[in-house]
Amino acid sequence: MPALGGLLLLSALLSTERVYTAVPERRWLKDNIVGISYVCPYRGSISMVVSQYNNKTEERVWDFACKSTFQSHVSCSWTDYVNRFDEGINFSCPSEALICGVENLRGTIQKDRKYSNLLSPSVGPSTGRASWWRFYCCEAGHVCLRGCAWSPYINQRNEYFSWEVPADHYLAGIVRHHGNQSGERRWQFRYCAMFSTNIFAP
């Protein structure tokens, strides 16, 4: 998988000084065709996902909001990129972890032999748009996830969507259905309730 993800991390987005936003901040107005990297403030998880299709770049642009989630110290890490070129996504954070950050790396992989193996057989060596995804998963001690469910598919092809995690639930997984023939990309989300396992908790 590409080793370019680290170059996209924006230090301002990693700051623990950031406040929670009840609504997304319309970051796509500053659309970067290379991709986006977003991390919630410390102890927060993603609470809203908004996406709009960009006709100019023929890619989706994204925005997110977060909500306060954990009450104690959290352990966090980035996953590897979870998909290859021209593949769907079926991802859930491991164990009792939640999705607290997202990185989407986009680019044209033409003329790049390093990534030529990522091309599908139907795409020649001189073309291909790639979109890689990885996630920032966080978990805290003495909590468990219960009552998990999947949303229905929330969009049609090239359609704007805005989806909010249901109240008292938290984002734990993401699916992107990938239609090779139609070019359709449809999204759904896994969300869970979170309970304390600490017998001394109030």
C-alpha positions, -999 to +999 in steps of 0.1 A: +000+000+000+012+036-006+035+051+021+022+086+013-004+088+040+019+103+065+025+132+042-012+141+044-015+143+081-023+178+091-008+187+125-036+212+132-062+184+129-043+164+155-043+191+181-060+184+214-070+220+216-097+217+190-133+220+201-161+197+192-182+208+163-219+201+163-219+203+126-192+198+099-171+227+089-176+225+052-140+216+046-148+205+011-149+242+001-111+239+004-111+206-015-077+190-018-077+165-047-049+146-029-073+136-001-082+145+035-070+135+069-093+142+099-089+133+136-114+141+163-103+159+194-090+137+223-116+114+237-140+121+208-154+100+180-169+108+146-206+117+149-214+129+114-203+121+079-211+144+050-201+139+014-207+157-019-197+145-054-172+169-071-180+169-108-146+186-115-125+159-100-150+131-104-144+122-067-163+126-035-152+153-010-158+148+027-165+165+059-169+152+095-181+163+130-172+147+163-188+143+197-173+137+232-172+099+237-147+085+262-145+094+299-110+080+306-077+076+289-079+062+254-055+041+233-055+050+196-038+039+164-041+041+126-049+010+107-031+001+075-049+011+043-079-012+043-086-014+005-068-017-027-074+001-060-109-006-074-121-024-043-149-018-019-145-013+019-158-035+047-142-023+079-149-023+116-125-012+143-110-041+163-122-052+197-142-024+215-127+005+195-145+033+177-137+053+146-121+086+157-104+096+125-103+091+088-077+094+061-086+093+024-057+093+000-066+099-037-045+101-068-038+090-103-014+060-103-006+062-140+031+059-149+039+046-114+053+011-114+053+009-077+014+008-076+009-010-110-001-041-091-031-022-076-047-018-110-075-040-119-070-062-150-094-041-170-073-009-164-042-004-185-009+007-170-013+043-181-046+051-164-064+047-131-078+067-102-070+053-068-087+060-035-072+044-004-088+046+031-075+040+066-090+047+100-080+060+134-095+037+160-096+044+197-107+024+228-108+029+265-106+005+293-136-009+311-161-003+283-178-026+258-199-022+227-234-036+226-265-033+204-245-028+172-264-023+139-257-013+103-274+017+087-291+010+053-272+023+023-276+060+026-269+073-009-273+066-046-246+072-072-230+107-072-256+118-046-250+142-017-255+127+017-254+137+053-256+109+080-255+113+117-247+086+142-279+079+162-282+093+197-264+073+224-245+054+198-210+056+183-194+049+149-176+016+148-175+005+111-179+015+075-189-003+043-185+011+007-202-010-019-182-008-051-199-014-084-172-021-110-196-019-140-218+010-129-191+030-111-216+032-082-202+039-047-228+034-019-220+038+018-234+024+051-222+027+086-220+005+117-229+020+151-229+007+186-240+016+221-212+018+247-214+005+282-191+006+312-178-027+326-163-010+357-183-022+387-173+009+406-187+033+380-217+053+393 
